[in-house]
Amino acid sequence: MKRDIHLVVLLLLVIGCSLASLTLWKVMASREQALEEVNIHGLNLAQALSTYSEGIVRQSSLLLLGLVERLETEGSGPAQIERLNQLVSRQQPLMPQMSGITIYAKDGSWLMSSNRPIPLNANSSDRAYFIHHRDDPSREPFIGLPIRSRANQEWVITISRRFNDAQGEFAGVVAVTLGVENFLRLFGQIDVGHDGAIGLSYTDGAMLVRYPFREQDMGRNFSKSPIYAKYLVDRSVGTASFTSSLDGVERLYAFRKSDKLPLVTTVALGKREALAAWQFEAMLSLLVVSGLLALTGAIGALLIRAMSRRVAVEGELRATQQQLLASNQQLERQAMHDALTGLANRRCFDEVLTEEIQRARRNGTTLSLLMIDIDHFKRYNDTYGHPAGDACLQQVAGLLSTCIRRPGDLLARYGGEEMAIILPDTSSDGAAAVARLIIERLALEPIAHQDSPFGYVTASIGIASAAGTGAEGWLSLLERADQALYIAKEAGRNRLHVD
């Protein structure tokens, strides 16, 4: 009996250590996942804000181009300037970020100001953007550093173009001024927390716009900061984590360099704030585990006191073990199938594909993979609703199931509206025949889709094959099939493409 008590104590220690270890692993894994989600969120924000900034610059450049063409064609006399002023006043409401448009003569004197009367003896020949255009014959737009407007002391960013006279000589400058306060209006609608910040700067590190606005940062150069010194040297997009040299706050940074403009968008989120939800979850987990450990200890004490009923308890434990095994087997079966369509799920697909690639290598056979994407499925959901979209996925899954007949073939839901078929010992010609059968079956048993150019639900299919000992890894085969799918979609959808 004493030996049994020692075994129970040892078992309780093992359970306690295992539970504590598992909890620690879960807490640390969830921390890494939380940081990954923050990084992805930051990259998405950086992409959106970069697109927003590029759009403003593009609109401004196009507006300037139209004004420059008129100035070079019609001249810059009073009548022409008045017509341009009327044109600008009609277009200005379309760009709420724009403070105004100013036209300067070749000596820097003001010819037109869209948002205020021209000050007496106003001259901007000393401004950096005017000097740039005067000395540089380039006709490209120039994005200037933040400056204070001499009229209202507002911080503004200038986007300007040069215009020439009939002889091709410098005749003046047209500049759009973007108020920093207006520019930051969208930035301010994004919640980056108390310690977060959003920045737009030149690729050389000169700051253009920062939210929250801090006047001391206007025109400041951050080229020595870690993002510029370490990350932007050879990368155009990425994430980083370091402590700010300005305020000592540790932040998670996501940055994106524009492909078309010399601009870098940066989104920074306070690491402490980003991990606040994780910290709460970790504390909750620790409390729950502490309760479980206490409960386990109490149960152990009861077990020691109830050794006389050991045989009965062991029988109950065996029965419970069998139930647990049966439950695990049932969960295992459920874990390998998609709940909506009944098809194999992504996990099952990955395991089968790995096994089939190894088998193809051993046997010297050909393995084919079909990647199938339902065309315009977002439109279908938008038109008919998500319940109808689920029903559509079930119907398509049923139709695809009738197109594969061999026991070794696997049809799986890869994700969303994308499905995949693994065809062992099948050449690319055979795989293409299956793909054509799928397209024909969707046409013979059409599912109405009024927002599709075809009038019914169709699918695009990418096909990749690998043969014999040259069969490649699952990731490369997936990439080839996915690229073939992309080509099929770009070619017009409702078709197949063989890699």
C-alpha positions as CSV (number, residue, x, y, z in Angstrom):
1,M,0.0,0.0,0.0
2,K,2.9,2.4,0.8
3,R,4.4,1.7,-2.6
4,D,1.1,2.6,-4.2
5,I,1.0,5.9,-2.2
6,H,4.5,6.7,-3.4
7,L,3.5,6.0,-7.0
8,V,0.5,8.3,-6.6
9,V,2.7,11.1,-5.2
10,L,5.1,10.7,-8.1
11,L,2.2,10.7,-10.6
12,L,0.9,14.0,-9.1
13,L,4.3,15.5,-9.4
14,V,4.6,14.5,-13.0
15,I,1.1,15.8,-13.8
16,G,1.9,19.1,-12.0
17,C,5.2,19.6,-13.9
18,S,3.7,18.6,-17.2
19,L,0.8,21.0,-16.7
20,A,3.1,23.8,-15.7
21,S,5.4,23.2,-18.6
22,L,2.5,23.0,-21.1
23,T,1.1,26.2,-19.7
24,L,4.4,28.0,-20.0
25,W,4.8,26.8,-23.6
26,K,1.3,27.9,-24.5
27,V,1.8,31.3,-22.9
28,M,5.0,31.9,-24.8
29,A,3.6,30.5,-28.1
30,S,0.6,32.9,-27.7
31,R,3.0,35.8,-27.1
32,E,4.8,35.0,-30.4
33,Q,1.4,34.8,-32.1
34,A,0.3,38.1,-30.7
35,L,3.5,39.8,-31.9
36,E,3.1,38.2,-35.3
37,E,-0.5,39.5,-35.5
38,V,0.6,43.0,-34.5
39,N,3.3,42.9,-37.2
40,I,0.8,41.8,-39.9
41,H,-1.6,44.5,-38.7
42,G,1.2,47.1,-38.9
43,L,2.2,46.0,-42.4
44,N,-1.4,46.2,-43.6
45,L,-1.7,49.7,-42.1
46,A,1.6,50.8,-43.7
47,Q,0.3,49.5,-47.1
48,A,-2.9,51.4,-46.8
49,L,-1.3,54.6,-45.7
50,S,1.4,54.3,-48.4
51,T,-1.4,53.9,-51.0
52,Y,-3.2,56.9,-49.5
53,S,0.0,59.1,-49.7
54,E,0.8,58.0,-53.2
55,G,-2.8,58.8,-54.3
56,I,-2.5,62.3,-52.9
57,V,0.8,62.9,-54.6
58,R,-0.5,61.4,-57.8
59,Q,-3.6,63.6,-57.8
60,S,-1.5,66.7,-57.1
61,S,1.0,65.8,-59.8
62,L,-1.8,65.4,-62.4
63,L,-3.4,68.7,-61.4
64,L,0.0,70.4,-61.7
65,L,0.6,68.8,-65.1
66,G,-2.6,70.2,-66.4
67,L,-1.8,73.7,-65.1
68,V,1.7,73.6,-66.5
69,E,0.4,72.5,-70.0
70,R,-2.0,75.5,-70.0
71,L,0.7,77.9,-68.9
72,E,3.1,76.7,-71.5
73,T,0.4,76.7,-74.2
74,E,-1.7,79.8,-73.3
75,G,0.9,81.9,-71.4
76,S,0.8,83.5,-68.0
77,G,-0.9,86.8,-68.7
78,P,-3.6,88.2,-66.4
79,A,-6.5,86.8,-68.5
80,Q,-4.9,83.3,-68.5
81,I,-4.1,83.4,-64.8
82,E,-7.7,84.4,-64.1
83,R,-9.0,81.4,-66.1
84,L,-6.6,79.1,-64.2
85,N,-7.8,80.5,-60.9
86,Q,-11.4,79.7,-61.8
87,L,-10.3,76.2,-62.9
88,V,-8.5,75.6,-59.7
89,S,-11.4,76.8,-57.6
90,R,-13.6,74.2,-59.2
91,Q,-11.1,71.4,-58.7
92,Q,-10.0,72.3,-55.2
93,P,-13.0,70.7,-53.4
94,L,-12.0,67.4,-54.9
95,M,-8.8,67.4,-52.8
96,P,-9.7,68.2,-49.2
97,Q,-6.0,67.7,-48.2
98,M,-5.0,70.6,-50.5
99,S,-4.5,74.0,-48.9
100,G,-4.0,75.9,-52.1
101,I,-2.2,76.3,-55.4
102,T,0.3,79.0,-56.1
103,I,1.9,80.1,-59.4
104,Y,5.3,81.9,-59.3
105,A,7.0,83.8,-62.1
106,K,10.6,83.1,-62.9
107,D,11.8,85.7,-60.4
108,G,9.8,84.1,-57.6
109,S,7.0,86.7,-57.5
110,W,3.4,85.4,-57.1
111,L,1.2,85.3,-60.1
112,M,-1.7,83.5,-58.5
113,S,-2.8,82.2,-55.1
114,S,-6.0,80.1,-55.0
115,N,-6.7,80.4,-51.3
116,R,-5.8,83.9,-50.3
117,P,-5.1,87.4,-51.8
118,I,-1.5,87.8,-53.0
119,P,0.5,89.6,-50.3
120,L,2.2,92.8,-51.3
121,N,5.7,92.2,-52.8
122,A,5.3,88.4,-52.2
123,N,8.3,86.5,-53.4
124,S,9.3,82.9,-52.9
125,S,12.6,82.7,-54.8
126,D,14.3,81.6,-51.6
127,R,12.1,78.5,-51.2
128,A,13.9,75.2,-51.7
129,Y,11.4,73.9,-54.2
130,F,11.7,77.2,-56.3
131,I,15.5,76.9,-56.3
132,H,15.3,73.2,-57.3
133,H,13.1,73.9,-60.4
134,R,15.1,77.0,-61.3
135,D,18.4,75.1,-61.3
136,D,17.1,71.7,-62.5
137,P,15.6,71.4,-66.0
138,S,13.7,68.2,-65.1
139,R,10.0,68.3,-65.6
140,E,9.2,65.8,-62.9
141,P,7.3,66.8,-59.8
142,F,9.2,67.7,-56.7
143,I,8.1,66.9,-53.1
144,G,9.4,69.5,-50.7
145,L,10.2,69.2,-47.1
146,P,7.7,70.7,-44.6
147,I,7.8,74.5,-44.4
148,R,5.8,77.1,-42.6
149,S,3.4,79.0,-44.8
150,R,4.3,82.7,-44.8
151,A,0.6,83.7,-45.0
152,N,-0.9,81.8,-42.1
153,Q,2.1,80.1,-40.4
154,E,0.6,76.7,-41.1
155,W,2.9,73.7,-41.6
156,V,2.6,72.6,-45.3
157,I,4.2,70.2,-47.7
158,T,4.7,71.3,-51.3
159,I,4.4,69.4,-54.5
160,S,5.6,71.5,-57.4
161,R,6.4,71.4,-61.2
162,R,8.4,73.7,-63.4
163,F,7.0,75.4,-66.5
164,N,9.0,76.8,-69.4
165,D,8.5,79.6,-71.9
166,A,8.2,79.2,-75.7
167,Q,12.0,79.0,-76.0
168,G,12.1,76.1,-73.4
169,E,13.7,78.3,-70.7
170,F,12.6,78.5,-67.1
171,A,9.4,80.5,-66.8
172,G,8.3,79.8,-63.3
173,V,6.8,77.2,-60.8
174,V,3.4,75.8,-60.0
175,A,3.1,74.5,-56.5
176,V,0.4,72.6,-54.5
177,T,0.5,73.1,-50.8
178,L,-0.8,70.3,-48.6
179,G,-1.6,71.3,-45.1
180,V,0.0,68.9,-42.6
181,E,-3.1,69.1,-40.4
182,N,-5.4,68.1,-43.3
183,F,-2.9,65.4,-44.4
184,L,-3.0,63.9,-40.9
185,R,-6.8,63.7,-40.8
186,L,-6.9,60.1,-42.0
187,F,-3.9,59.2,-39.8
188,G,-5.7,60.5,-36.8
189,Q,-8.7,58.1,-37.5
190,I,-6.4,55.1,-37.0
191,D,-6.0,53.9,-33.5
192,V,-2.3,53.3,-32.8
193,G,-2.7,53.5,-29.1
194,H,-1.0,55.9,-26.6
195,D,2.5,55.0,-27.6
196,G,1.9,54.4,-31.3
197,A,3.0,56.7,-34.1
198,I,2.7,57.0,-37.9
199,G,5.3,58.6,-40.1
200,L,5.8,59.5,-43.7
201,S,9.3,60.5,-44.7
202,Y,11.8,60.6,-47.6
203,T,13.9,57.6,-48.4
204,D,16.9,59.6,-47.2
205,G,15.3,59.9,-43.7
206,A,13.9,63.4,-43.9
207,M,10.5,63.5,-42.0
208,L,7.5,64.8,-43.9
209,V,4.5,64.0,-41.7
210,R,4.2,62.4,-38.3
211,Y,1.2,61.5,-36.2
212,P,0.8,62.4,-33.5
213,F,2.0,65.8,-34.7
214,R,5.1,67.1,-33.0
215,E,6.5,70.4,-34.3
216,Q,10.0,69.5,-33.4
217,D,9.9,66.6,-35.8
218,M,9.1,68.7,-38.9
219,G,12.0,68.4,-41.3
220,R,14.0,66.3,-38.9
221,N,16.2,63.6,-40.5
222,F,16.0,60.1,-39.2
223,S,18.6,58.5,-41.5
224,K,20.6,57.4,-38.4
225,S,17.6,55.6,-36.9
226,P,17.7,51.7,-36.9
227,I,15.0,51.4,-39.6
228,Y,17.0,53.4,-42.1
229,A,20.5,52.3,-41.0
230,K,19.7,48.6,-40.7
231,Y,16.5,47.6,-42.5
232,L,15.9,49.9,-45.4
233,V,19.3,49.4,-46.9
234,D,18.3,46.2,-48.7
235,R,14.6,45.8,-47.9
236,S,11.6,47.8,-49.1
237,V,9.1,46.3,-46.6
238,G,9.4,44.6,-43.3
239,T,9.0,44.8,-39.5
240,A,11.4,45.6,-36.6
241,S,11.4,46.0,-32.9
242,F,13.6,48.4,-31.0
243,T,13.5,51.1,-28.4
244,S,13.0,54.7,-29.7
245,S,15.9,57.1,-29.2
246,L,13.4,59.9,-28.8
247,D,11.3,58.8,-25.8
248,G,12.7,55.4,-24.7
249,V,9.5,53.6,-25.6
250,E,9.9,50.1,-27.1
251,R,7.8,49.8,-30.2
252,L,7.0,47.4,-33.0
253,Y,7.7,49.0,-36.4
254,A,6.2,48.1,-39.8
255,F,7.7,50.0,-42.7
256,R,7.0,50.1,-46.5
257,K,9.1,51.9,-49.1
258,S,7.0,53.2,-52.1
259,D,7.7,51.6,-55.4
260,K,6.9,54.8,-57.3
261,L,7.9,57.6,-55.1
262,P,10.9,58.4,-52.8
263,L,8.7,57.9,-49.7
264,V,8.7,55.6,-46.7
265,T,5.6,54.9,-44.6
266,T,6.2,53.8,-41.0
267,V,3.6,52.5,-38.5
268,A,4.9,52.0,-34.9
269,L,2.9,50.4,-32.1
270,G,3.9,50.4,-28.5
271,K,5.0,46.9,-27.6
272,R,3.6,47.1,-24.1
273,E,0.2,48.1,-25.4
274,A,0.3,45.5,-28.1
275,L,0.9,42.8,-25.5
276,A,-1.7,44.0,-23.1
277,A,-4.3,41.5,-24.2
278,W,-1.7,38.7,-24.1
279,Q,-0.7,39.7,-20.6
280,F,-4.3,39.5,-19.5
281,E,-4.7,36.1,-21.1
282,A,-1.4,34.9,-19.6
283,M,-2.5,35.9,-16.1
284,L,-5.8,34.2,-16.6
285,S,-4.1,31.0,-17.8
286,L,-1.9,31.1,-14.7
287,L,-4.9,31.5,-12.4
288,V,-6.7,28.6,-14.1
289,V,-3.6,26.4,-14.0
290,S,-3.1,27.2,-10.4
291,G,-6.6,26.2,-9.7
292,L,-6.2,23.0,-11.7
293,L,-3.0,22.2,-9.8
294,A,-4.8,22.8,-6.5
295,L,-7.6,20.6,-7.7
296,T,-5.2,17.9,-8.8
297,G,-3.5,18.0,-5.3
298,A,-6.9,17.7,-3.6
299,I,-7.8,14.8,-5.9
300,G,-4.5,13.1,-5.1
301,A,-5.2,13.4,-1.4
302,L,-8.6,11.8,-1.9
303,L,-7.0,9.1,-4.0
304,I,-4.5,8.3,-1.2
305,R,-7.3,8.2,1.4
306,A,-9.3,6.0,-0.9
307,M,-6.7,3.3,-1.7
308,S,-9.0,0.7,-0.3
309,R,-11.2,1.3,-3.3
310,R,-8.3,1.2,-5.7
311,V,-9.5,-1.7,-7.8
312,A,-12.9,0.0,-8.4
313,V,-11.2,3.3,-9.2
314,E,-8.7,1.6,-11.6
315,G,-11.6,0.1,-13.4
316,E,-13.3,3.5,-13.7
317,L,-10.0,4.9,-14.9
318,R,-9.7,2.2,-17.6
319,A,-13.2,2.9,-18.8
320,T,-12.5,6.7,-18.8
321,Q,-9.3,6.0,-20.7
322,Q,-11.2,4.0,-23.4
323,Q,-13.7,6.9,-23.7
324,L,-10.9,9.4,-24.0
325,L,-9.2,7.3,-26.7
326,A,-12.5,7.0,-28.6
327,S,-13.0,10.7,-28.2
328,N,-9.5,11.4,-29.5
329,Q,-10.1,9.1,-32.5
330,Q,-13.3,11.0,-33.2
331,L,-11.6,14.3,-32.9
332,E,-8.8,13.1,-35.1
333,R,-11.3,12.2,-37.8
334,Q,-13.0,15.6,-37.4
335,A,-9.6,17.4,-37.5
336,M,-8.9,15.9,-41.0
337,H,-12.1,17.1,-42.7
338,D,-13.7,20.5,-43.5
339,A,-16.9,21.0,-41.5
340,L,-18.7,22.9,-44.2
341,T,-18.0,20.9,-47.4
342,G,-17.1,17.5,-45.9
343,L,-13.9,17.5,-48.0
344,A,-10.4,16.8,-46.6
345,N,-9.1,20.0,-44.9
346,R,-5.8,21.8,-45.3
347,R,-4.1,19.7,-42.6
348,C,-5.1,16.4,-44.4
349,F,-4.1,17.9,-47.7
350,D,-0.6,18.8,-46.5
351,E,0.0,15.3,-45.0
352,V,-1.2,13.4,-48.1
353,L,0.7,15.7,-50.5
354,T,3.9,15.0,-48.5
355,E,3.3,11.3,-48.6
356,E,2.5,11.2,-52.3
357,I,5.6,13.2,-53.2
358,Q,7.7,10.7,-51.2
359,R,5.9,7.8,-53.0
360,A,6.5,9.4,-56.4
361,R,10.2,9.6,-55.7
362,R,10.4,6.0,-54.5
363,N,8.4,4.5,-57.4
364,G,9.5,6.9,-60.2
365,T,5.9,7.8,-60.9
366,T,4.3,11.2,-61.9
367,L,2.3,13.2,-59.4
368,S,-0.1,16.0,-60.5
369,L,-1.7,18.8,-58.5
370,L,-4.7,20.9,-59.4
371,M,-5.4,24.2,-57.6
372,I,-9.0,25.3,-58.2
373,D,-10.4,28.7,-57.4
374,I,-14.1,29.6,-57.7
375,D,-14.3,32.7,-60.0
376,H,-15.8,35.9,-58.6
377,F,-16.8,34.3,-55.3
378,K,-16.7,37.5,-53.4
379,R,-19.2,39.0,-55.8
380,Y,-21.4,35.9,-55.2
381,N,-21.3,36.4,-51.4
382,D,-22.0,40.1,-51.8
383,T,-25.0,39.4,-54.1
384,Y,-26.6,36.4,-52.5
385,G,-25.3,36.5,-48.9
386,H,-22.8,34.3,-47.0
387,P,-25.4,31.5,-46.3
388,A,-25.9,31.2,-50.0
389,G,-22.1,31.3,-50.5
390,D,-21.7,28.4,-48.1
391,A,-24.4,26.4,-50.0
392,C,-22.5,27.3,-53.2
393,L,-19.3,25.9,-51.8
394,Q,-21.1,22.7,-50.8
395,Q,-22.6,22.3,-54.3
396,V,-19.2,22.9,-56.0
397,A,-17.6,20.4,-53.6
398,G,-20.2,17.8,-54.6
399,L,-19.7,18.4,-58.3
400,L,-15.9,18.2,-58.0
401,S,-16.2,14.9,-56.0
402,T,-17.9,13.3,-59.0
403,C,-14.9,14.2,-61.2
404,I,-12.4,12.1,-59.4
405,R,-12.9,8.3,-59.2
406,R,-9.8,6.6,-58.0
407,P,-9.4,5.8,-54.3
408,G,-5.9,7.3,-54.2
409,D,-7.1,10.7,-55.5
410,L,-7.7,13.4,-52.9
411,L,-10.0,16.4,-53.1
412,A,-9.5,19.0,-50.4
413,R,-10.7,22.4,-49.4
414,Y,-7.5,24.4,-49.4
415,G,-8.9,27.6,-48.0
416,G,-11.8,30.0,-48.6
417,E,-13.2,29.3,-52.1
418,E,-10.0,27.5,-53.1
419,M,-9.8,23.7,-53.5
420,A,-7.1,21.3,-54.5
421,I,-6.9,17.8,-56.0
422,I,-3.9,15.5,-55.6
423,L,-3.6,13.0,-58.5
424,P,-1.0,10.3,-57.8
425,D,0.5,8.4,-60.8
426,T,-1.1,10.9,-63.2
427,S,0.6,12.8,-66.0
428,S,-0.1,16.5,-66.8
429,D,-2.4,15.3,-69.7
430,G,-4.4,13.2,-67.3
431,A,-4.7,16.1,-64.9
432,A,-5.8,18.4,-67.7
433,A,-8.5,15.9,-68.6
434,V,-9.8,16.0,-65.0
435,A,-9.7,19.8,-65.1
436,R,-11.7,19.9,-68.3
437,L,-14.2,17.6,-66.8
438,I,-14.6,19.9,-63.8
439,I,-15.1,22.9,-66.1
440,E,-17.7,21.0,-68.2
441,R,-19.5,19.7,-65.1
442,L,-19.9,23.2,-63.7
443,A,-21.3,24.3,-67.1
444,L,-23.7,21.3,-67.4
445,E,-25.0,21.7,-63.9
446,P,-24.8,25.5,-63.6
447,I,-25.2,27.4,-60.3
448,A,-26.6,30.9,-61.1
449,H,-24.2,33.8,-60.6
450,Q,-25.7,37.0,-62.0
451,D,-22.6,39.1,-61.2
452,S,-20.2,36.7,-63.1
453,P,-19.5,37.5,-66.8
454,F,-20.4,33.9,-67.5
455,G,-23.8,34.0,-65.7
456,Y,-23.0,31.0,-63.6
457,V,-20.4,29.8,-61.1
458,T,-17.2,28.9,-62.9
459,A,-13.7,27.9,-61.8
460,S,-10.1,28.7,-62.8
461,I,-7.7,25.7,-62.5
462,G,-3.9,25.7,-62.3
463,I,-2.0,22.4,-62.9
464,A,1.5,21.3,-62.0
465,S,3.1,17.9,-62.3
466,A,6.4,16.4,-61.1
467,A,7.8,13.1,-62.3
468,G,10.0,10.3,-60.9
469,T,13.0,11.0,-58.7
470,G,12.8,14.6,-59.8
471,A,9.6,15.1,-57.9
472,E,10.0,18.2,-55.9
473,G,9.0,19.3,-52.5
474,W,5.4,20.1,-51.7
475,L,6.0,23.8,-51.4
476,S,7.6,24.1,-54.9
477,L,4.8,22.0,-56.4
478,L,2.2,24.2,-54.7
479,E,3.9,27.3,-55.9
480,R,3.9,26.1,-59.5
481,A,0.2,25.1,-59.3
482,D,-0.7,28.4,-57.7
483,Q,1.2,30.3,-60.4
484,A,-0.6,28.3,-63.1
485,L,-3.9,29.2,-61.3
486,Y,-2.9,32.9,-61.3
487,I,-2.2,32.7,-65.1
488,A,-5.6,31.0,-65.7
489,K,-7.3,33.8,-63.8
490,E,-5.4,36.5,-65.5
491,A,-6.3,35.0,-68.9
492,G,-10.0,35.5,-68.2
493,R,-11.0,32.8,-65.7
494,N,-13.2,29.7,-66.4
495,R,-10.2,27.9,-67.9
496,L,-7.2,25.8,-67.0
497,H,-3.5,26.4,-67.3
498,V,-0.8,23.7,-67.2
499,D,2.5,24.8,-65.7
